Amino acid sequence: MARSRAERDAVTVEIVYALLTGVLLAVAAGLLAASPVLLFDLDGSARRVVTVVALVLAAAVLLWRLAGVLWGFDPRRRPGPGGDDPRS
């Protein structure tokens, strides 16, 4: 089934929204998890462990946000410009 131009545009907007919000949340989570390195000036293996944990957490948050936004997106389920529900 071919998608209309409006449906393709809606999918594109949703993907960009998911990426942008996912990156912002991942950066925030990564900085929060890495804050002990910055605040307490950790060295050696402790610094490495905290950095790896921060990177893994940031990646997990990014994937969680992408999956959450895109999994729930269905352009055919959304009401049209006039407020009409296409399911009815």
PDB file of N, CA, C and O in Angstrom:
ATOM      1  N   MET A   1       0.847  -1.166   0.000  1.00  0.00           N
ATOM      2  CA  MET A   1       0.000   0.000   0.000  1.00  0.00           C
ATOM      3  C   MET A   1       0.901   1.241   0.000  1.00  0.00           C
ATOM      4  O   MET A   1       1.801   1.358   0.832  1.00  0.00           O
ATOM      5  N   ALA A   2       0.657   2.156  -0.927  1.00  0.00           N
ATOM      6  CA  ALA A   2       1.434   3.382  -1.036  1.00  0.00           C
ATOM      7  C   ALA A   2       0.948   4.399  -0.007  1.00  0.00           C
ATOM      8  O   ALA A   2      -0.247   4.508   0.270  1.00  0.00           O
ATOM      9  N   ARG A   3       1.884   5.124   0.540  1.00  0.00           N
ATOM     10  CA  ARG A   3       1.533   6.154   1.517  1.00  0.00           C
ATOM     11  C   ARG A   3       1.384   7.495   0.811  1.00  0.00           C
ATOM     12  O   ARG A   3       2.051   7.778  -0.184  1.00  0.00           O
ATOM     13  N   SER A   4       0.503   8.298   1.349  1.00  0.00           N
ATOM     14  CA  SER A   4       0.320   9.630   0.790  1.00  0.00           C
ATOM     15  C   SER A   4       1.479  10.532   1.214  1.00  0.00           C
ATOM     16  O   SER A   4       2.263  10.194   2.102  1.00  0.00           O
ATOM     17  N   ARG A   5       1.561  11.671   0.564  1.00  0.00           N
ATOM     18  CA  ARG A   5       2.608  12.637   0.889  1.00  0.00           C
ATOM     19  C   ARG A   5       2.492  13.084   2.353  1.00  0.00           C
ATOM     20  O   ARG A   5       3.503  13.219   3.043  1.00  0.00           O
ATOM     21  N   ALA A   6       1.272  13.311   2.820  1.00  0.00           N
ATOM     22  CA  ALA A   6       1.053  13.741   4.204  1.00  0.00           C
ATOM     23  C   ALA A   6       1.507  12.668   5.192  1.00  0.00           C
ATOM     24  O   ALA A   6       2.085  12.991   6.230  1.00  0.00           O
ATOM     25  N   GLU A   7       1.253  11.406   4.883  1.00  0.00           N
ATOM     26  CA  GLU A   7       1.683  10.316   5.770  1.00  0.00           C
ATOM     27  C   GLU A   7       3.204  10.220   5.808  1.00  0.00           C
ATOM     28  O   GLU A   7       3.781  10.007   6.875  1.00  0.00           O
ATOM     29  N   ARG A   8       3.862  10.374   4.660  1.00  0.00           N
ATOM     30  CA  ARG A   8       5.325  10.337   4.624  1.00  0.00           C
ATOM     31  C   ARG A   8       5.918  11.504   5.407  1.00  0.00           C
ATOM     32  O   ARG A   8       6.910  11.344   6.119  1.00  0.00           O
ATOM     33  N   ASP A   9       5.303  12.681   5.268  1.00  0.00           N
ATOM     34  CA  ASP A   9       5.765  13.843   6.023  1.00  0.00           C
ATOM     35  C   ASP A   9       5.589  13.631   7.527  1.00  0.00           C
ATOM     36  O   ASP A   9       6.458  13.992   8.321  1.00  0.00           O
ATOM     37  N   ALA A  10       4.466  13.049   7.903  1.00  0.00           N
ATOM     38  CA  ALA A  10       4.206  12.793   9.321  1.00  0.00           C
ATOM     39  C   ALA A  10       5.228  11.808   9.893  1.00  0.00           C
ATOM     40  O   ALA A  10       5.688  11.975  11.022  1.00  0.00           O
ATOM     41  N   VAL A  11       5.576  10.800   9.127  1.00  0.00           N
ATOM     42  CA  VAL A  11       6.576   9.823   9.572  1.00  0.00           C
ATOM     43  C   VAL A  11       7.934  10.501   9.724  1.00  0.00           C
ATOM     44  O   VAL A  11       8.650  10.249  10.693  1.00  0.00           O
ATOM     45  N   THR A  12       8.291  11.360   8.769  1.00  0.00           N
ATOM     46  CA  THR A  12       9.568  12.064   8.840  1.00  0.00           C
ATOM     47  C   THR A  12       9.635  12.959  10.076  1.00  0.00           C
ATOM     48  O   THR A  12      10.640  12.969  10.788  1.00  0.00           O
ATOM     49  N   VAL A  13       8.575  13.701  10.324  1.00  0.00           N
ATOM     50  CA  VAL A  13       8.534  14.580  11.501  1.00  0.00           C
ATOM     51  C   VAL A  13       8.642  13.758  12.777  1.00  0.00           C
ATOM     52  O   VAL A  13       9.337  14.156  13.712  1.00  0.00           O
ATOM     53  N   GLU A  14       7.976  12.636  12.827  1.00  0.00           N
ATOM     54  CA  GLU A  14       8.009  11.791  14.028  1.00  0.00           C
ATOM     55  C   GLU A  14       9.402  11.213  14.260  1.00  0.00           C
ATOM     56  O   GLU A  14       9.844  11.113  15.404  1.00  0.00           O
ATOM     57  N   ILE A  15      10.092  10.834  13.199  1.00  0.00           N
ATOM     58  CA  ILE A  15      11.449  10.300  13.333  1.00  0.00           C
ATOM     59  C   ILE A  15      12.399  11.380  13.836  1.00  0.00           C
ATOM     60  O   ILE A  15      13.211  11.129  14.727  1.00  0.00           O
ATOM     61  N   VAL A  16      12.300  12.585  13.266  1.00  0.00           N
ATOM     62  CA  VAL A  16      13.169  13.680  13.710  1.00  0.00           C
ATOM     63  C   VAL A  16      12.871  14.034  15.161  1.00  0.00           C
ATOM     64  O   VAL A  16      13.791  14.272  15.943  1.00  0.00           O
ATOM     65  N   TYR A  17      11.599  14.069  15.522  1.00  0.00           N
ATOM     66  CA  TYR A  17      11.212  14.341  16.917  1.00  0.00           C
ATOM     67  C   TYR A  17      11.797  13.286  17.857  1.00  0.00           C
ATOM     68  O   TYR A  17      12.340  13.617  18.910  1.00  0.00           O
ATOM     69  N   ALA A  18      11.682  12.024  17.472  1.00  0.00           N
ATOM     70  CA  ALA A  18      12.204  10.942  18.311  1.00  0.00           C
ATOM     71  C   ALA A  18      13.725  11.053  18.455  1.00  0.00           C
ATOM     72  O   ALA A  18      14.256  10.857  19.548  1.00  0.00           O
ATOM     73  N   LEU A  19      14.422  11.363  17.371  1.00  0.00           N
ATOM     74  CA  LEU A  19      15.874  11.490  17.427  1.00  0.00           C
ATOM     75  C   LEU A  19      16.310  12.671  18.290  1.00  0.00           C
ATOM     76  O   LEU A  19      17.200  12.533  19.130  1.00  0.00           O
ATOM     77  N   LEU A  20      15.690  13.822  18.085  1.00  0.00           N
ATOM     78  CA  LEU A  20      16.091  15.002  18.841  1.00  0.00           C
ATOM     79  C   LEU A  20      15.823  14.844  20.333  1.00  0.00           C
ATOM     80  O   LEU A  20      16.696  15.121  21.157  1.00  0.00           O
ATOM     81  N   THR A  21      14.631  14.404  20.678  1.00  0.00           N
ATOM     82  CA  THR A  21      14.334  14.237  22.106  1.00  0.00           C
ATOM     83  C   THR A  21      15.162  13.103  22.703  1.00  0.00           C
ATOM     84  O   THR A  21      15.571  13.175  23.862  1.00  0.00           O
ATOM     85  N   GLY A  22      15.407  12.063  21.923  1.00  0.00           N
ATOM     86  CA  GLY A  22      16.239  10.967  22.411  1.00  0.00           C
ATOM     87  C   GLY A  22      17.665  11.399  22.684  1.00  0.00           C
ATOM     88  O   GLY A  22      18.253  11.015  23.695  1.00  0.00           O
ATOM     89  N   VAL A  23      18.225  12.198  21.785  1.00  0.00           N
ATOM     90  CA  VAL A  23      19.592  12.687  21.977  1.00  0.00           C
ATOM     91  C   VAL A  23      19.662  13.615  23.197  1.00  0.00           C
ATOM     92  O   VAL A  23      20.592  13.523  23.998  1.00  0.00           O
ATOM     93  N   LEU A  24      18.688  14.494  23.331  1.00  0.00           N
ATOM     94  CA  LEU A  24      18.690  15.399  24.488  1.00  0.00           C
ATOM     95  C   LEU A  24      18.586  14.627  25.802  1.00  0.00           C
ATOM     96  O   LEU A  24      19.307  14.922  26.755  1.00  0.00           O
ATOM     97  N   LEU A  25      17.696  13.647  25.855  1.00  0.00           N
ATOM     98  CA  LEU A  25      17.569  12.851  27.071  1.00  0.00           C
ATOM     99  C   LEU A  25      18.818  12.015  27.332  1.00  0.00           C
ATOM    100  O   LEU A  25      19.230  11.856  28.481  1.00  0.00           O
ATOM    101  N   ALA A  26      19.425  11.478  26.267  1.00  0.00           N
ATOM    102  CA  ALA A  26      20.639  10.679  26.427  1.00  0.00           C
ATOM    103  C   ALA A  26      21.794  11.529  26.950  1.00  0.00           C
ATOM    104  O   ALA A  26      22.550  11.089  27.816  1.00  0.00           O
ATOM    105  N   VAL A  27      21.928  12.740  26.425  1.00  0.00           N
ATOM    106  CA  VAL A  27      22.989  13.637  26.910  1.00  0.00           C
ATOM    107  C   VAL A  27      22.766  13.976  28.376  1.00  0.00           C
ATOM    108  O   VAL A  27      23.706  13.963  29.170  1.00  0.00           O
ATOM    109  N   ALA A  28      21.526  14.279  28.734  1.00  0.00           N
ATOM    110  CA  ALA A  28      21.230  14.599  30.130  1.00  0.00           C
ATOM    111  C   ALA A  28      21.526  13.412  31.048  1.00  0.00           C
ATOM    112  O   ALA A  28      22.132  13.582  32.106  1.00  0.00           O
ATOM    113  N   ALA A  29      21.104  12.223  30.650  1.00  0.00           N
ATOM    114  CA  ALA A  29      21.350  11.034  31.474  1.00  0.00           C
ATOM    115  C   ALA A  29      22.841  10.730  31.561  1.00  0.00           C
ATOM    116  O   ALA A  29      23.338  10.363  32.626  1.00  0.00           O
ATOM    117  N   GLY A  30      23.555  10.880  30.450  1.00  0.00           N
ATOM    118  CA  GLY A  30      24.988  10.628  30.453  1.00  0.00           C
ATOM    119  C   GLY A  30      25.748  11.608  31.337  1.00  0.00           C
ATOM    120  O   GLY A  30      26.653  11.221  32.077  1.00  0.00           O
ATOM    121  N   LEU A  31      25.370  12.879  31.253  1.00  0.00           N
ATOM    122  CA  LEU A  31      26.027  13.874  32.113  1.00  0.00           C
ATOM    123  C   LEU A  31      25.722  13.633  33.588  1.00  0.00           C
ATOM    124  O   LEU A  31      26.590  13.778  34.448  1.00  0.00           O
ATOM    125  N   LEU A  32      24.485  13.264  33.859  1.00  0.00           N
ATOM    126  CA  LEU A  32      24.123  12.976  35.248  1.00  0.00           C
ATOM    127  C   LEU A  32      24.904  11.775  35.774  1.00  0.00           C
ATOM    128  O   LEU A  32      25.396  11.798  36.902  1.00  0.00           O
ATOM    129  N   ALA A  33      25.018  10.735  34.966  1.00  0.00           N
ATOM    130  CA  ALA A  33      25.750   9.542  35.398  1.00  0.00           C
ATOM    131  C   ALA A  33      27.254   9.808  35.485  1.00  0.00           C
ATOM    132  O   ALA A  33      27.940   9.195  36.304  1.00  0.00           O
ATOM    133  N   ALA A  34      27.772  10.707  34.656  1.00  0.00           N
ATOM    134  CA  ALA A  34      29.202  11.006  34.665  1.00  0.00           C
ATOM    135  C   ALA A  34      29.556  12.102  35.656  1.00  0.00           C
ATOM    136  O   ALA A  34      30.733  12.431  35.804  1.00  0.00           O
ATOM    137  N   SER A  35      28.592  12.665  36.324  1.00  0.00           N
ATOM    138  CA  SER A  35      28.862  13.769  37.239  1.00  0.00           C
ATOM    139  C   SER A  35      29.850  13.431  38.370  1.00  0.00           C
ATOM    140  O   SER A  35      30.585  14.322  38.794  1.00  0.00           O
ATOM    141  N   PRO A  36      29.903  12.200  38.874  1.00  0.00           N
ATOM    142  CA  PRO A  36      30.924  11.916  39.897  1.00  0.00           C
ATOM    143  C   PRO A  36      32.349  12.131  39.391  1.00  0.00           C
ATOM    144  O   PRO A  36      33.227  12.534  40.153  1.00  0.00           O
ATOM    145  N   VAL A  37      32.577  11.862  38.109  1.00  0.00           N
ATOM    146  CA  VAL A  37      33.913  12.086  37.547  1.00  0.00           C
ATOM    147  C   VAL A  37      34.239  13.572  37.579  1.00  0.00           C
ATOM    148  O   VAL A  37      35.365  13.962  37.892  1.00  0.00           O
ATOM    149  N   LEU A  38      33.255  14.395  37.256  1.00  0.00           N
ATOM    150  CA  LEU A  38      33.482  15.838  37.220  1.00  0.00           C
ATOM    151  C   LEU A  38      33.516  16.449  38.617  1.00  0.00           C
ATOM    152  O   LEU A  38      34.318  17.345  38.882  1.00  0.00           O
ATOM    153  N   LEU A  39      32.661  15.977  39.501  1.00  0.00           N
ATOM    154  CA  LEU A  39      32.564  16.569  40.832  1.00  0.00           C
ATOM    155  C   LEU A  39      33.665  16.120  41.785  1.00  0.00           C
ATOM    156  O   LEU A  39      34.190  16.920  42.560  1.00  0.00           O
ATOM    157  N   PHE A  40      34.011  14.839  41.724  1.00  0.00           N
ATOM    158  CA  PHE A  40      34.953  14.284  42.695  1.00  0.00           C
ATOM    159  C   PHE A  40      36.335  14.018  42.118  1.00  0.00           C
ATOM    160  O   PHE A  40      37.195  13.466  42.804  1.00  0.00           O
ATOM    161  N   ASP A  41      36.562  14.404  40.862  1.00  0.00           N
ATOM    162  CA  ASP A  41      37.865  14.264  40.218  1.00  0.00           C
ATOM    163  C   ASP A  41      38.410  12.840  40.345  1.00  0.00           C
ATOM    164  O   ASP A  41      39.531  12.633  40.810  1.00  0.00           O
ATOM    165  N   LEU A  42      37.614  11.874  39.932  1.00  0.00           N
ATOM    166  CA  LEU A  42      38.026  10.471  40.008  1.00  0.00           C
ATOM    167  C   LEU A  42      39.164  10.190  39.036  1.00  0.00           C
ATOM    168  O   LEU A  42      39.276  10.835  37.994  1.00  0.00           O
ATOM    169  N   ASP A  43      39.989   9.240  39.379  1.00  0.00           N
ATOM    170  CA  ASP A  43      41.105   8.848  38.524  1.00  0.00           C
ATOM    171  C   ASP A  43      41.113   7.336  38.340  1.00  0.00           C
ATOM    172  O   ASP A  43      40.461   6.601  39.082  1.00  0.00           O
ATOM    173  N   GLY A  44      41.852   6.891  37.353  1.00  0.00           N
ATOM    174  CA  GLY A  44      42.101   5.475  37.145  1.00  0.00           C
ATOM    175  C   GLY A  44      40.884   4.670  36.765  1.00  0.00           C
ATOM    176  O   GLY A  44      40.070   5.086  35.940  1.00  0.00           O
ATOM    177  N   SER A  45      40.772   3.493  37.388  1.00  0.00           N
ATOM    178  CA  SER A  45      39.710   2.559  37.013  1.00  0.00           C
ATOM    179  C   SER A  45      38.328   3.070  37.424  1.00  0.00           C
ATOM    180  O   SER A  45      37.341   2.781  36.747  1.00  0.00           O
ATOM    181  N   ALA A  46      38.243   3.813  38.505  1.00  0.00           N
ATOM    182  CA  ALA A  46      36.945   4.363  38.922  1.00  0.00           C
ATOM    183  C   ALA A  46      36.406   5.320  37.855  1.00  0.00           C
ATOM    184  O   ALA A  46      35.216   5.309  37.540  1.00  0.00           O
ATOM    185  N   ARG A  47      37.292   6.141  37.311  1.00  0.00           N
ATOM    186  CA  ARG A  47      36.897   7.065  36.246  1.00  0.00           C
ATOM    187  C   ARG A  47      36.423   6.297  35.011  1.00  0.00           C
ATOM    188  O   ARG A  47      35.418   6.655  34.397  1.00  0.00           O
ATOM    189  N   ARG A  48      37.152   5.241  34.656  1.00  0.00           N
ATOM    190  CA  ARG A  48      36.802   4.432  33.496  1.00  0.00           C
ATOM    191  C   ARG A  48      35.448   3.748  33.685  1.00  0.00           C
ATOM    192  O   ARG A  48      34.623   3.734  32.772  1.00  0.00           O
ATOM    193  N   VAL A  49      35.223   3.186  34.861  1.00  0.00           N
ATOM    194  CA  VAL A  49      33.961   2.493  35.138  1.00  0.00           C
ATOM    195  C   VAL A  49      32.783   3.459  35.073  1.00  0.00           C
ATOM    196  O   VAL A  49      31.763   3.159  34.453  1.00  0.00           O
ATOM    197  N   VAL A  50      32.923   4.612  35.708  1.00  0.00           N
ATOM    198  CA  VAL A  50      31.832   5.593  35.705  1.00  0.00           C
ATOM    199  C   VAL A  50      31.576   6.090  34.280  1.00  0.00           C
ATOM    200  O   VAL A  50      30.422   6.276  33.892  1.00  0.00           O
ATOM    201  N   THR A  51      32.618   6.305  33.510  1.00  0.00           N
ATOM    202  CA  THR A  51      32.457   6.763  32.130  1.00  0.00           C
ATOM    203  C   THR A  51      31.747   5.719  31.281  1.00  0.00           C
ATOM    204  O   THR A  51      30.858   6.055  30.499  1.00  0.00           O
ATOM    205  N   VAL A  52      32.131   4.458  31.429  1.00  0.00           N
ATOM    206  CA  VAL A  52      31.479   3.387  30.662  1.00  0.00           C
ATOM    207  C   VAL A  52      30.013   3.254  31.066  1.00  0.00           C
ATOM    208  O   VAL A  52      29.144   3.088  30.211  1.00  0.00           O
ATOM    209  N   VAL A  53      29.741   3.326  32.356  1.00  0.00           N
ATOM    210  CA  VAL A  53      28.350   3.253  32.826  1.00  0.00           C
ATOM    211  C   VAL A  53      27.541   4.418  32.264  1.00  0.00           C
ATOM    212  O   VAL A  53      26.390   4.233  31.867  1.00  0.00           O
ATOM    213  N   ALA A  54      28.121   5.606  32.226  1.00  0.00           N
ATOM    214  CA  ALA A  54      27.428   6.777  31.687  1.00  0.00           C
ATOM    215  C   ALA A  54      27.140   6.603  30.202  1.00  0.00           C
ATOM    216  O   ALA A  54      26.051   6.947  29.742  1.00  0.00           O
ATOM    217  N   LEU A  55      28.089   6.079  29.452  1.00  0.00           N
ATOM    218  CA  LEU A  55      27.881   5.861  28.020  1.00  0.00           C
ATOM    219  C   LEU A  55      26.818   4.792  27.757  1.00  0.00           C
ATOM    220  O   LEU A  55      25.974   4.955  26.875  1.00  0.00           O
ATOM    221  N   VAL A  56      26.861   3.714  28.513  1.00  0.00           N
ATOM    222  CA  VAL A  56      25.857   2.655  28.347  1.00  0.00           C
ATOM    223  C   VAL A  56      24.472   3.175  28.724  1.00  0.00           C
ATOM    224  O   VAL A  56      23.494   2.879  28.038  1.00  0.00           O
ATOM    225  N   LEU A  57      24.380   3.935  29.793  1.00  0.00           N
ATOM    226  CA  LEU A  57      23.101   4.515  30.188  1.00  0.00           C
ATOM    227  C   LEU A  57      22.579   5.472  29.121  1.00  0.00           C
ATOM    228  O   LEU A  57      21.390   5.456  28.801  1.00  0.00           O
ATOM    229  N   ALA A  58      23.453   6.300  28.572  1.00  0.00           N
ATOM    230  CA  ALA A  58      23.035   7.242  27.529  1.00  0.00           C
ATOM    231  C   ALA A  58      22.527   6.501  26.301  1.00  0.00           C
ATOM    232  O   ALA A  58      21.513   6.889  25.721  1.00  0.00           O
ATOM    233  N   ALA A  59      23.216   5.446  25.901  1.00  0.00           N
ATOM    234  CA  ALA A  59      22.772   4.659  24.748  1.00  0.00           C
ATOM    235  C   ALA A  59      21.434   3.992  25.025  1.00  0.00           C
ATOM    236  O   ALA A  59      20.567   3.952  24.151  1.00  0.00           O
ATOM    237  N   ALA A  60      21.259   3.471  26.230  1.00  0.00           N
ATOM    238  CA  ALA A  60      19.999   2.821  26.589  1.00  0.00           C
ATOM    239  C   ALA A  60      18.841   3.819  26.592  1.00  0.00           C
ATOM    240  O   ALA A  60      17.744   3.502  26.133  1.00  0.00           O
ATOM    241  N   VAL A  61      19.085   5.019  27.106  1.00  0.00           N
ATOM    242  CA  VAL A  61      18.039   6.048  27.131  1.00  0.00           C
ATOM    243  C   VAL A  61      17.675   6.456  25.703  1.00  0.00           C
ATOM    244  O   VAL A  61      16.497   6.637  25.395  1.00  0.00           O
ATOM    245  N   LEU A  62      18.664   6.600  24.838  1.00  0.00           N
ATOM    246  CA  LEU A  62      18.394   6.952  23.443  1.00  0.00           C
ATOM    247  C   LEU A  62      17.543   5.882  22.766  1.00  0.00           C
ATOM    248  O   LEU A  62      16.552   6.204  22.111  1.00  0.00           O
ATOM    249  N   LEU A  63      17.913   4.640  22.916  1.00  0.00           N
ATOM    250  CA  LEU A  63      17.149   3.551  22.298  1.00  0.00           C
ATOM    251  C   LEU A  63      15.744   3.440  22.892  1.00  0.00           C
ATOM    252  O   LEU A  63      14.781   3.181  22.170  1.00  0.00           O
ATOM    253  N   TRP A  64      15.628   3.636  24.210  1.00  0.00           N
ATOM    254  CA  TRP A  64      14.318   3.591  24.858  1.00  0.00           C
ATOM    255  C   TRP A  64      13.409   4.682  24.309  1.00  0.00           C
ATOM    256  O   TRP A  64      12.236   4.432  24.029  1.00  0.00           O
ATOM    257  N   ARG A  65      13.939   5.880  24.154  1.00  0.00           N
ATOM    258  CA  ARG A  65      13.133   6.997  23.649  1.00  0.00           C
ATOM    259  C   ARG A  65      12.735   6.763  22.193  1.00  0.00           C
ATOM    260  O   ARG A  65      11.579   6.974  21.825  1.00  0.00           O
ATOM    261  N   LEU A  66      13.678   6.332  21.369  1.00  0.00           N
ATOM    262  CA  LEU A  66      13.361   6.064  19.963  1.00  0.00           C
ATOM    263  C   LEU A  66      12.283   4.996  19.843  1.00  0.00           C
ATOM    264  O   LEU A  66      11.313   5.165  19.104  1.00  0.00           O
ATOM    265  N   ALA A  67      12.453   3.912  20.560  1.00  0.00           N
ATOM    266  CA  ALA A  67      11.475   2.819  20.488  1.00  0.00           C
ATOM    267  C   ALA A  67      10.117   3.268  21.019  1.00  0.00           C
ATOM    268  O   ALA A  67       9.085   2.941  20.434  1.00  0.00           O
ATOM    269  N   GLY A  68      10.112   4.003  22.104  1.00  0.00           N
ATOM    270  CA  GLY A  68       8.849   4.448  22.691  1.00  0.00           C
ATOM    271  C   GLY A  68       8.065   5.367  21.784  1.00  0.00           C
ATOM    272  O   GLY A  68       6.853   5.213  21.639  1.00  0.00           O
ATOM    273  N   VAL A  69       8.744   6.323  21.171  1.00  0.00           N
ATOM    274  CA  VAL A  69       8.052   7.274  20.292  1.00  0.00           C
ATOM    275  C   VAL A  69       7.613   6.599  19.003  1.00  0.00           C
ATOM    276  O   VAL A  69       6.464   6.742  18.584  1.00  0.00           O
ATOM    277  N   LEU A  70       8.520   5.865  18.375  1.00  0.00           N
ATOM    278  CA  LEU A  70       8.198   5.294  17.065  1.00  0.00           C
ATOM    279  C   LEU A  70       7.252   4.101  17.163  1.00  0.00           C
ATOM    280  O   LEU A  70       6.468   3.863  16.245  1.00  0.00           O
ATOM    281  N   TRP A  71       7.311   3.357  18.247  1.00  0.00           N
ATOM    282  CA  TRP A  71       6.408   2.220  18.404  1.00  0.00           C
ATOM    283  C   TRP A  71       4.960   2.679  18.515  1.00  0.00           C
ATOM    284  O   TRP A  71       4.058   2.025  17.992  1.00  0.00           O
ATOM    285  N   GLY A  72       4.738   3.793  19.189  1.00  0.00           N
ATOM    286  CA  GLY A  72       3.383   4.286  19.387  1.00  0.00           C
ATOM    287  C   GLY A  72       2.861   5.140  18.249  1.00  0.00           C
ATOM    288  O   GLY A  72       1.718   5.593  18.297  1.00  0.00           O
ATOM    289  N   PHE A  73       3.669   5.371  17.226  1.00  0.00           N
ATOM    290  CA  PHE A  73       3.249   6.242  16.132  1.00  0.00           C
ATOM    291  C   PHE A  73       2.509   5.450  15.057  1.00  0.00           C
ATOM    292  O   PHE A  73       2.995   4.433  14.563  1.00  0.00           O
ATOM    293  N   ASP A  74       1.337   5.938  14.715  1.00  0.00           N
ATOM    294  CA  ASP A  74       0.558   5.371  13.611  1.00  0.00           C
ATOM    295  C   ASP A  74      -0.195   6.526  12.957  1.00  0.00           C
ATOM    296  O   ASP A  74      -1.185   7.005  13.509  1.00  0.00           O
ATOM    297  N   PRO A  75       0.259   6.979  11.789  1.00  0.00           N
ATOM    298  CA  PRO A  75      -0.360   8.163  11.186  1.00  0.00           C
ATOM    299  C   PRO A  75      -1.824   7.955  10.833  1.00  0.00           C
ATOM    300  O   PRO A  75      -2.578   8.926  10.772  1.00  0.00           O
ATOM    301  N   ARG A  76      -2.246   6.734  10.600  1.00  0.00           N
ATOM    302  CA  ARG A  76      -3.653   6.487  10.252  1.00  0.00           C
ATOM    303  C   ARG A  76      -4.560   6.572  11.469  1.00  0.00           C
ATOM    304  O   ARG A  76      -5.777   6.681  11.323  1.00  0.00           O
ATOM    305  N   ARG A  77      -3.991   6.524  12.662  1.00  0.00           N
ATOM    306  CA  ARG A  77      -4.772   6.564  13.883  1.00  0.00           C
ATOM    307  C   ARG A  77      -5.051   7.999  14.326  1.00  0.00           C
ATOM    308  O   ARG A  77      -5.937   8.231  15.149  1.00  0.00           O
ATOM    309  N   ARG A  78      -4.309   8.955  13.791  1.00  0.00           N
ATOM    310  CA  ARG A  78      -4.432  10.348  14.213  1.00  0.00           C
ATOM    311  C   ARG A  78      -5.636  11.023  13.550  1.00  0.00           C
ATOM    312  O   ARG A  78      -5.977  10.720  12.407  1.00  0.00           O
ATOM    313  N   PRO A  79      -6.276  11.942  14.285  1.00  0.00           N
ATOM    314  CA  PRO A  79      -7.380  12.692  13.680  1.00  0.00           C
ATOM    315  C   PRO A  79      -6.878  13.608  12.574  1.00  0.00           C
ATOM    316  O   PRO A  79      -5.746  14.091  12.620  1.00  0.00           O
ATOM    317  N   GLY A  80      -7.723  13.840  11.588  1.00  0.00           N
ATOM    318  CA  GLY A  80      -7.379  14.730  10.480  1.00  0.00           C
ATOM    319  C   GLY A  80      -7.434  16.176  10.899  1.00  0.00           C
ATOM    320  O   GLY A  80      -7.712  16.483  12.058  1.00  0.00           O
ATOM    321  N   PRO A  81      -7.165  17.088   9.942  1.00  0.00           N
ATOM    322  CA  PRO A  81      -7.132  18.526  10.258  1.00  0.00           C
ATOM    323  C   PRO A  81      -8.473  19.058  10.760  1.00  0.00           C
ATOM    324  O   PRO A  81      -8.510  20.005  11.546  1.00  0.00           O
ATOM    325  N   GLY A  82      -9.564  18.460  10.312  1.00  0.00           N
ATOM    326  CA  GLY A  82     -10.871  18.899  10.751  1.00  0.00           C
ATOM    327  C   GLY A  82     -11.333  18.254  12.043  1.00  0.00           C
ATOM    328  O   GLY A  82     -12.463  18.472  12.481  1.00  0.00           O
ATOM    329  N   GLY A  83     -10.464  17.461  12.658  1.00  0.00           N
ATOM    330  CA  GLY A  83     -10.836  16.783  13.888  1.00  0.00           C
ATOM    331  C   GLY A  83     -11.580  15.480  13.653  1.00  0.00           C
ATOM    332  O   GLY A  83     -12.039  14.847  14.604  1.00  0.00           O
ATOM    333  N   ASP A  84     -11.702  15.077  12.407  1.00  0.00           N
ATOM    334  CA  ASP A  84     -12.384  13.812  12.099  1.00  0.00           C
ATOM    335  C   ASP A  84     -11.495  12.642  12.452  1.00  0.00           C
ATOM    336  O   ASP A  84     -10.287  12.672  12.218  1.00  0.00           O
ATOM    337  N   ASP A  85     -12.087  11.629  13.006  1.00  0.00           N
ATOM    338  CA  ASP A  85     -11.356  10.418  13.339  1.00  0.00           C
ATOM    339  C   ASP A  85     -11.446   9.476  12.153  1.00  0.00           C
ATOM    340  O   ASP A  85     -12.545   9.048  11.799  1.00  0.00           O
ATOM    341  N   PRO A  86     -10.300   9.131  11.514  1.00  0.00           N
ATOM    342  CA  PRO A  86     -10.342   8.276  10.315  1.00  0.00           C
ATOM    343  C   PRO A  86     -10.831   6.860  10.588  1.00  0.00           C
ATOM    344  O   PRO A  86     -11.150   6.135   9.646  1.00  0.00           O
ATOM    345  N   ARG A  87     -10.900   6.447  11.852  1.00  0.00           N
ATOM    346  CA  ARG A  87     -11.359   5.095  12.164  1.00  0.00           C
ATOM    347  C   ARG A  87     -12.875   4.962  12.088  1.00  0.00           C
ATOM    348  O   ARG A  87     -13.394   3.849  12.006  1.00  0.00           O
ATOM    349  N   SER A  88     -13.580   6.067  12.114  1.00  0.00           N
ATOM    350  CA  SER A  88     -15.053   5.978  12.148  1.00  0.00           C
ATOM    351  C   SER A  88     -15.653   5.874  10.769  1.00  0.00           C
ATOM    352  O   SER A  88     -16.873   5.792  10.632  1.00  0.00           O
TER     353      SER A  88
END
